Amino acid sequence: MVSEARRRKGGVGDGEFLMPGFNMPKGLEPLLPIYQRGILYGSPSIREVSAKGLGECISLTASKFLAGPLIIKMTGPLLRIVGDRNPANVKVSILSTLGLILVKGGPALRAFVPQFQTTFVKALQDQSRQVRLEAIGALGLLMPLSTRVDPLLKELVAGSLRRSDEQVAAVQTATLEALAVVLHKGGRKAKLPDSVPSALRASQELVFQHPDECVREAASKVMGASCALLGEETTTGMLEQILESDDGDDNAEARHGMACACNRILAASVGSKINMELSTKLHEQITDLVMDYTDDDKTAVKEAASVAQGATVGSTQDPASCLRKVDSVFIKIMKSIQERMEIHKAVASGLCVALSLVSSSGVENKVDFFGRTLMDT
């Protein structure tokens, strides 16, 4: 609608643009029946275009001009039609527009939370990956409005552990990703004492034992989010369990899961808290374990460990000392032309993780600190 105008001289570029004609009382209302009819009664292609068009109109309108009955009129038809047998591209458009409505609508949509929740959880089971990704993002947007998180956590935990012939790894991965997002953005609203611990137990079962790599990675995100909510004592116990589980056997799946778990736990907000005086030895043991995994013969293990190595640096109270200890790992991989590209990308990701986590105290310029430390080796 304004793709060219926004980039003309004096335009906003990629910044927010609000259409003047929409930003007045009932400014968008004359167009609403057109989009509603297309969404409810159009062919699949018309439904897709109508949902996208409505979403663009919403993005061009300030929240205060969408509040009240207008935003509710938009929401009903979309929720009604998204559950029909629509092609994936139609579902993606509808879910994307529902996400925009959540961002703009605010408290006026609180009465629709159960319908939103049911819609998004059902979309996690869809065969299309893009539909599942939209549903995961939409659940995160729903959390500020949701007041009863416990039933949702229970449903997602049960879904992540459900094992049947039709339960494919991709759907299980999406459920775990959604569970991690809900824990991160709404976990503190949980009131039942077993809601978050049940998510942690589910992640433990899957991250060390599941045969699918993507499921293990998603389970590690749940583990990190759960530990962040349950505190330092639970996190310390979890890391100790990881160390005890490393018995040197030939189980590559378990090693990959442990590397992913170390990364997510240490990168969580609680990660740096375990590196206090009583837990310094534990942090050193985890660092040594991850260093060993960076030399693993399995690519997946090596890749996960390279990222986790950055988390070990960023979560310590003395990043300079820790980086000096592990810099040989980074340098060895960065200098190797035989190493797979995935491993080089993992090292870059690990350094980015370290940069985002490292404490600003004592490190005035993070980029200069890392560059100088690595170049000195």
C-alpha positions in Angstrom: 0.0 0.0 0.0 2.8 2.4 0.9 5.9 0.4 -0.1 7.1 3.0 -2.6 5.9 6.2 -0.8 7.7 5.3 2.4 11.1 5.3 0.5 10.6 8.5 -1.3 12.3 11.8 -0.2 11.0 12.7 3.2 9.6 9.2 3.8 10.1 7.1 6.9 12.1 4.2 5.2 11.7 1.1 7.3 10.4 3.1 10.3 6.8 3.2 11.4 4.5 4.9 9.0 0.9 5.8 10.1 -1.6 6.5 7.4 -3.3 9.9 8.2 -6.7 8.8 6.9 -6.7 5.8 9.2 -5.6 7.7 12.3 -8.8 9.4 13.1 -12.0 8.2 14.9 -13.5 5.4 12.8 -11.0 6.0 10.1 -10.5 2.4 9.2 -14.1 1.3 9.7 -15.3 2.0 6.1 -12.8 -0.6 4.7 -13.5 -3.3 7.3 -16.5 -4.9 5.6 -14.5 -5.4 2.4 -11.8 -7.3 4.2 -14.3 -9.2 6.4 -16.2 -10.5 3.4 -13.1 -11.6 1.7 -11.9 -13.4 4.8 -15.2 -15.2 5.5 -16.5 -16.0 2.0 -13.6 -15.6 -0.5 -11.6 -18.3 -2.2 -8.3 -19.3 -0.6 -6.4 -16.8 -2.6 -8.9 -14.0 -1.7 -8.7 -15.0 2.0 -5.0 -14.8 1.9 -5.0 -11.3 0.3 -7.8 -10.1 2.5 -5.9 -11.2 5.7 -2.7 -9.6 4.5 -4.5 -6.4 3.5 -6.2 -6.1 6.9 -2.9 -6.7 8.6 -1.3 -3.9 6.6 -4.1 -1.5 7.5 -3.7 -2.4 11.1 0.1 -1.8 10.9 -0.7 1.7 9.5 -3.0 2.6 12.3 -2.1 3.8 15.8 -3.3 1.7 18.7 -5.6 4.4 20.1 -7.7 4.4 16.9 -8.1 0.6 17.0 -9.2 0.3 20.6 -12.7 -0.8 21.5 -15.3 -2.3 19.2 -13.3 -1.9 16.0 -10.5 -4.3 17.1 -13.1 -6.8 18.3 -14.8 -6.6 14.9 -11.5 -7.5 13.2 -10.7 -10.4 15.5 -13.9 -12.5 15.3 -13.8 -13.4 11.6 -10.1 -14.2 11.7 -10.5 -16.6 14.7 -13.6 -18.1 13.1 -11.9 -18.9 9.7 -8.4 -19.9 10.8 -9.5 -23.3 12.0 -11.0 -24.2 8.6 -9.3 -26.4 6.1 -7.2 -23.6 4.5 -4.0 -23.9 2.7 -0.8 -23.1 4.6 -0.3 -19.7 3.0 -3.8 -18.6 4.1 -3.2 -19.8 7.7 0.2 -17.9 7.8 -1.5 -14.7 6.7 -4.3 -15.0 9.2 -1.9 -15.9 12.1 0.4 -13.0 11.2 -2.6 -10.6 11.2 -3.8 -12.0 14.5 -0.3 -11.3 15.9 -0.6 -7.7 14.7 -4.0 -7.4 16.4 -2.5 -8.6 19.7 0.3 -6.0 19.5 -2.1 -3.2 18.7 -5.2 -4.3 20.6 -3.9 -4.6 24.1 -6.3 -5.1 27.1 -9.4 -4.8 24.8 -8.7 -8.3 23.6 -8.4 -9.9 27.1 -11.8 -11.6 26.6 -10.5 -13.4 23.5 -7.5 -14.9 25.2 -9.0 -18.5 25.4 -9.9 -18.5 21.7 -6.5 -17.1 20.8 -4.7 -19.7 22.9 -6.7 -22.6 21.4 -6.1 -21.4 17.9 -2.4 -21.0 18.4 -1.9 -24.3 20.2 -3.8 -26.1 17.4 -1.6 -24.4 14.8 1.4 -26.0 16.4 0.3 -29.3 15.0 0.1 -28.1 11.4 2.1 -29.8 8.7 3.5 -26.5 7.5 6.6 -25.3 9.2 5.8 -21.6 8.6 2.4 -22.0 10.2 4.0 -23.6 13.3 6.6 -20.7 13.5 3.8 -18.1 13.3 1.9 -19.9 16.1 5.0 -19.9 18.3 5.5 -16.2 17.8 1.8 -15.5 18.4 1.8 -17.4 21.7 4.6 -15.1 22.8 2.6 -12.0 21.9 -0.4 -13.4 23.8 1.5 -13.7 27.2 1.1 -10.1 28.3 -2.7 -10.5 28.1 -2.9 -14.0 29.6 -3.6 -14.3 33.3 -4.0 -18.1 33.5 -0.7 -19.6 32.3 -0.8 -22.9 34.2 -3.3 -24.7 31.9 -1.3 -23.7 28.8 1.9 -24.9 30.4 0.3 -28.2 31.3 -1.1 -28.6 27.7 2.3 -27.8 26.1 4.2 -30.1 28.4 1.8 -33.0 27.7 2.1 -32.2 24.0 5.8 -32.3 24.0 5.9 -35.7 25.7 3.1 -37.3 23.6 4.3 -40.3 21.7 2.2 -41.8 18.9 2.6 -42.8 15.3 1.4 -39.5 14.0 3.6 -37.4 16.4 6.4 -36.3 14.2 9.6 -34.7 15.4 8.8 -31.4 13.7 5.6 -31.0 15.6 7.3 -32.0 18.9 10.0 -29.4 18.2 7.4 -26.7 17.6 5.6 -27.6 20.9 8.9 -27.4 22.8 9.8 -24.1 21.2 6.4 -22.7 22.1 6.8 -24.0 25.7 10.1 -22.2 25.9 8.6 -18.9 24.7 5.7 -19.2 27.1 8.0 -19.9 30.0 10.3 -17.0 29.0 7.5 -14.4 28.5 4.8 -15.6 30.9 6.3 -18.2 33.2 6.4 -15.8 36.2 2.6 -15.8 36.1 2.4 -19.5 36.8 0.7 -20.1 40.2 0.6 -23.8 40.6 3.8 -25.1 42.2 4.4 -27.9 39.7 3.8 -26.0 36.5 7.4 -24.9 35.8 9.1 -28.0 37.4 7.0 -30.3 35.1 8.4 -28.4 32.1 11.9 -28.9 33.5 11.3 -32.7 33.9 10.0 -32.9 30.4 13.0 -31.2 29.0 15.4 -33.5 30.9 13.7 -36.5 29.5 14.0 -35.3 25.9 17.3 -33.4 25.8 19.4 -36.3 26.8 17.5 -39.2 25.2 15.5 -38.1 22.1 17.0 -39.3 18.8 16.1 -36.2 16.9 18.6 -33.3 17.0 16.0 -30.5 16.6 14.0 -31.9 19.5 17.0 -32.0 21.7 17.9 -28.3 20.9 14.3 -27.2 21.5 14.2 -29.1 24.8 17.4 -27.4 25.9 15.6 -24.0 25.4 12.9 -25.2 27.8 15.5 -26.3 30.3 17.2 -22.9 30.2 13.9 -21.0 30.6 12.8 -23.3 33.4 16.1 -22.9 35.3 15.8 -19.1 35.0 12.5 -19.3 36.8 13.4 -21.9 39.4 16.5 -20.2 40.6 20.2 -20.8 41.4 19.7 -24.0 43.5 17.8 -25.8 40.8 20.3 -24.6 38.1 23.3 -25.8 40.1 21.6 -29.2 40.6 20.9 -29.4 36.9 24.5 -28.6 35.9 25.8 -31.2 38.5 23.5 -33.8 36.9 25.0 -33.0 33.5 28.5 -33.5 34.8 27.5 -36.8 36.4 25.8 -38.0 33.2 29.1 -37.5 31.2 30.4 -41.0 31.7 32.5 -41.0 28.5 30.3 -43.5 26.6 29.7 -43.4 22.8 26.2 -41.8 23.0 26.5 -38.9 20.6 22.9 -37.9 21.2 23.5 -37.5 25.0 26.7 -35.5 24.4 24.9 -33.2 21.9 22.0 -32.7 24.4 24.4 -31.9 27.2 26.2 -29.3 25.1 22.9 -27.7 24.2 21.8 -27.7 27.8 25.0 -26.1 29.0 24.6 -23.3 26.4 20.9 -22.5 27.3 21.4 -22.7 31.1 24.5 -20.6 31.2 23.0 -18.1 28.7 19.8 -17.7 30.9 19.6 -14.9 33.4 20.4 -17.4 36.2 23.6 -18.6 34.4 25.9 -16.0 35.8 24.7 -16.4 39.3 26.1 -19.9 39.6 29.6 -18.6 39.2 29.8 -17.1 42.7 32.4 -18.2 45.2 30.7 -21.5 46.1 30.1 -22.5 42.5 33.3 -21.4 40.8 34.6 -25.0 40.6 31.3 -26.1 39.1 31.6 -23.5 36.4 35.2 -24.5 35.7 34.1 -28.2 35.3 31.3 -27.2 32.9 33.9 -25.1 30.9 36.2 -28.1 30.7 33.4 -30.4 29.6 32.4 -28.1 26.8 36.0 -27.7 25.7 36.2 -31.5 25.4 33.1 -31.5 23.3 34.5 -28.9 20.8 36.9 -31.7 19.7 34.2 -34.3 19.3 34.1 -36.4 16.1 30.4 -35.7 15.7 29.6 -32.5 13.9 26.4 -31.8 15.8 28.2 -32.2 19.2 31.1 -30.0 18.0 28.7 -27.3 16.7 26.6 -27.2 19.9 29.8 -27.1 22.0 31.2 -24.2 20.0 28.2 -22.1 20.8 28.1 -23.2 24.4 31.8 -22.2 24.8 30.7 -18.6 24.3 28.1 -19.0 27.1 30.8 -20.3 29.5 32.8 -17.1 28.8 29.9 -14.7 29.0 28.4 -16.2 32.2 31.6 -16.1 34.3 32.5 -13.2 36.7 36.0 -13.1 35.1 35.5 -13.3 31.3 39.1 -12.3 30.5 40.5 -15.3 32.4 37.9 -17.7 31.0 38.5 -16.4 27.5 42.3 -17.0 27.9 41.5 -20.5 28.9 39.3 -21.3 25.9 40.7 -19.0 23.2 42.8 -21.9 21.8 39.5 -23.6 20.9 38.2 -20.7 19.0 41.5 -20.0 17.3 42.1 -23.6 16.2 38.7 -23.7 14.5 39.0 -20.2 13.0 42.4 -21.1 11.4 41.3 -24.4 10.0 40.3 -24.4 6.4 39.2 -28.1 6.6 36.6 -27.4 9.3 33.0 -27.5 8.1 31.3 -24.1 7.6 28.6 -25.0 10.2 31.4 -25.2 12.8 32.8 -21.8 11.8 29.3 -20.3 12.1 28.9 -21.9 15.5 32.1 -20.3 16.7 30.8 -16.9 15.5 27.5 -17.6 17.3 29.4 -18.5 20.4 31.4 -15.3 20.4 28.2 -13.3 19.9 26.6 -15.1 22.9 29.7 -14.2 24.9 29.5 -10.6 23.9 25.8 -10.3 24.8 26.4 -11.9 28.2 29.6 -10.5 29.4 29.3 -8.1 32.3 30.1 -4.5 31.6 31.9 -4.1 34.9 35.6 -4.1 34.1 35.1 -4.4 30.4 34.6 -0.9 29.0 34.6 -1.9 25.3 33.4 -5.5 24.8 34.4 -5.7 21.1 37.8 -4.3 21.8 38.3 -6.7 24.7 37.4 -9.8 22.7 39.4 -8.7 19.6 42.5 -7.9 21.6 42.4 -11.1 23.6 42.0 -13.3 20.5 44.6 -11.4 18.4 47.2 -11.7 21.2 47.1 -15.5 21.0 
